[in-house]
């Protein structure tokens, strides 16, 4: 779904409403799948996507049929697709897998929410330790 060739084919579609509809469906599916693994980032992407759609839906009546407005919206959606793809692979740069990245993001959001300063390297270690514990507990049926 995140293949550059596939996204390139979608960008070449000349019918703007068709392109927008395909991109919306693609983003909805991608964010939904991503939210199953990393709920913290999935919720963030959902809010950003809803905000983008809301801005598009609330555009001025004079801008409804202007192709540049439609093109800007589709470019914003393509950019968001790339952001989701980059976030899925962000753990690779940090040396952690996607599940460890999920715990890392959750721990980081708690640290920000409660104004708690925690070193990055310790967050990495803690997220890896939490994944080991969760994996261990998931082996056994309740």
Backbone torsions as a table, in degrees:
resi	resn	phi	psi	omega
1	UNK	NA	-32.3	-177.7
2	UNK	-97.0	14.4	179.6
3	UNK	-65.6	132.1	-179.3
4	UNK	-59.4	-36.3	179.0
5	UNK	-64.7	-42.6	-179.6
6	UNK	-65.1	-44.7	178.5
7	UNK	-65.0	-37.2	176.9
8	UNK	-62.0	-39.3	177.5
9	UNK	-64.2	-40.6	179.1
10	UNK	-65.5	-39.9	-179.7
11	UNK	-64.6	-25.1	-178.9
12	UNK	-81.7	-8.4	179.2
13	UNK	-62.9	128.7	-174.1
14	UNK	-84.2	-21.3	179.6
15	UNK	-85.6	108.5	-171.8
16	UNK	-62.0	-39.7	-179.4
17	UNK	-67.9	-36.9	176.8
18	UNK	-65.9	-44.3	178.7
19	UNK	-60.4	-45.0	-179.4
20	UNK	-63.4	-42.2	-179.4
21	UNK	-64.4	-42.9	178.3
22	UNK	-63.6	-44.4	179.5
23	UNK	-64.8	-38.7	177.3
24	UNK	-62.3	-45.4	179.2
25	UNK	-64.2	-40.5	180.0
26	UNK	-64.1	-45.8	179.5
27	UNK	-66.0	-42.6	178.9
28	UNK	-59.2	-45.1	179.5
29	UNK	-66.6	-44.4	-178.2
30	UNK	-63.4	-44.9	-179.7
31	UNK	-67.4	-39.1	177.8
32	UNK	-61.1	-44.3	178.0
33	UNK	-67.2	-39.6	-179.6
34	UNK	-66.9	-35.7	-179.2
35	UNK	-66.2	-25.9	177.6
36	UNK	-66.2	-29.7	-178.2
37	UNK	-97.6	-46.7	-175.9
38	UNK	-126.1	88.3	-175.0
39	UNK	-65.3	-36.1	-179.1
40	UNK	-58.9	-53.8	179.9
41	UNK	-71.6	-33.0	178.7
42	UNK	-61.1	-41.7	177.7
43	UNK	-64.9	-40.9	178.0
44	UNK	-61.0	-45.9	178.9
45	UNK	-65.6	-36.5	178.1
46	UNK	-61.7	-45.3	179.5
47	UNK	-63.4	-42.5	179.5
48	UNK	-64.4	-40.8	179.7
49	UNK	-66.2	-44.5	178.5
50	UNK	-62.4	-38.6	178.0
51	UNK	-64.3	-41.8	179.0
52	UNK	-62.9	-45.2	179.8
53	UNK	-66.1	-39.8	179.4
54	UNK	-63.3	-43.0	176.9
55	UNK	-61.4	-38.4	179.0
56	UNK	-66.5	-43.4	-178.0
57	UNK	-69.9	-25.7	-178.3
58	UNK	-97.4	17.1	-179.3
59	UNK	-68.0	163.2	-178.1
60	UNK	-63.9	151.1	-179.1
61	UNK	-61.7	-31.3	179.7
62	UNK	-70.4	-22.6	-176.3
63	UNK	-92.7	1.9	-173.0
64	UNK	-60.3	-41.7	-174.9
65	UNK	-107.7	9.3	-179.5
66	UNK	-78.5	124.4	-174.3
67	UNK	-65.5	-31.6	-179.5
68	UNK	-65.7	-35.0	177.6
69	UNK	-66.9	-43.2	178.4
70	UNK	-64.9	-39.9	178.4
71	UNK	-65.6	-41.0	178.0
72	UNK	-61.9	-41.7	179.3
73	UNK	-64.8	-44.8	179.9
74	UNK	-66.6	-35.7	176.1
75	UNK	-65.5	-37.3	176.9
76	UNK	-64.3	-38.6	179.0
77	UNK	-69.2	-40.0	176.8
78	UNK	-62.9	-41.5	176.7
79	UNK	-60.2	-39.2	178.5
80	UNK	-68.5	-35.5	175.8
81	UNK	-60.5	-44.4	178.0
82	UNK	-65.1	-35.3	177.2
83	UNK	-64.1	-42.0	177.5
84	UNK	-63.0	-45.0	179.9
85	UNK	-61.1	-43.7	179.5
86	UNK	-64.6	-37.3	-179.8
87	UNK	-70.0	-33.3	177.7
88	UNK	-64.1	-37.7	-177.9
89	UNK	-96.3	4.4	-176.7
90	UNK	-62.8	-31.6	-180.0
91	UNK	-65.7	-27.3	179.6
92	UNK	-59.9	-40.4	179.5
93	UNK	-67.9	-29.3	-178.5
94	UNK	-89.6	-8.3	-179.8
95	UNK	84.4	21.5	177.9
96	UNK	-126.8	155.9	179.6
97	UNK	-85.3	179.7	-173.0
98	UNK	-65.7	-34.9	179.3
99	UNK	-70.6	-40.6	176.1
100	UNK	-65.2	-34.9	177.3
101	UNK	-63.6	-36.0	177.4
102	UNK	-59.9	-48.6	178.9
103	UNK	-65.9	-37.8	177.8
104	UNK	-59.9	-47.4	-179.5
105	UNK	-63.3	-40.3	179.1
106	UNK	-64.6	-46.1	179.6
107	UNK	-63.7	-40.5	179.7
108	UNK	-65.2	-40.1	179.6
109	UNK	-66.4	-36.2	175.8
110	UNK	-66.0	-40.1	179.4
111	UNK	-62.6	-40.7	179.0
112	UNK	-70.6	-44.0	-177.3
113	UNK	-60.5	-41.5	-177.0
114	UNK	-100.3	14.3	176.7
115	UNK	51.9	52.7	-177.3
116	UNK	-117.0	118.4	-178.4
117	UNK	-84.9	121.7	-178.7
118	UNK	-134.3	128.4	-177.5
119	UNK	-61.1	144.3	-177.9
120	UNK	-57.4	-44.6	-177.8
121	UNK	-63.8	-34.8	177.4
122	UNK	-70.8	-36.1	175.9
123	UNK	-62.8	-39.9	178.2
124	UNK	-62.4	-48.7	-179.6
125	UNK	-61.6	-43.1	-179.1
126	UNK	-65.2	-41.7	179.5
127	UNK	-64.9	-37.9	176.9
128	UNK	-67.0	-39.5	179.0
129	UNK	-66.7	-40.0	178.6
130	UNK	-63.9	-40.7	178.9
131	UNK	-62.1	-41.4	178.7
132	UNK	-61.3	-43.5	-179.5
133	UNK	-65.3	-45.7	-179.8
134	UNK	-63.4	-44.0	178.2
135	UNK	-59.8	-40.3	179.6
136	UNK	-65.1	-43.8	-179.1
137	UNK	-71.4	-29.0	-178.9
138	UNK	-73.6	-11.9	179.7
139	UNK	-72.5	-24.3	-173.4
140	UNK	-109.0	136.7	178.4
141	UNK	-77.5	143.0	179.0
142	UNK	-60.6	NA	NA
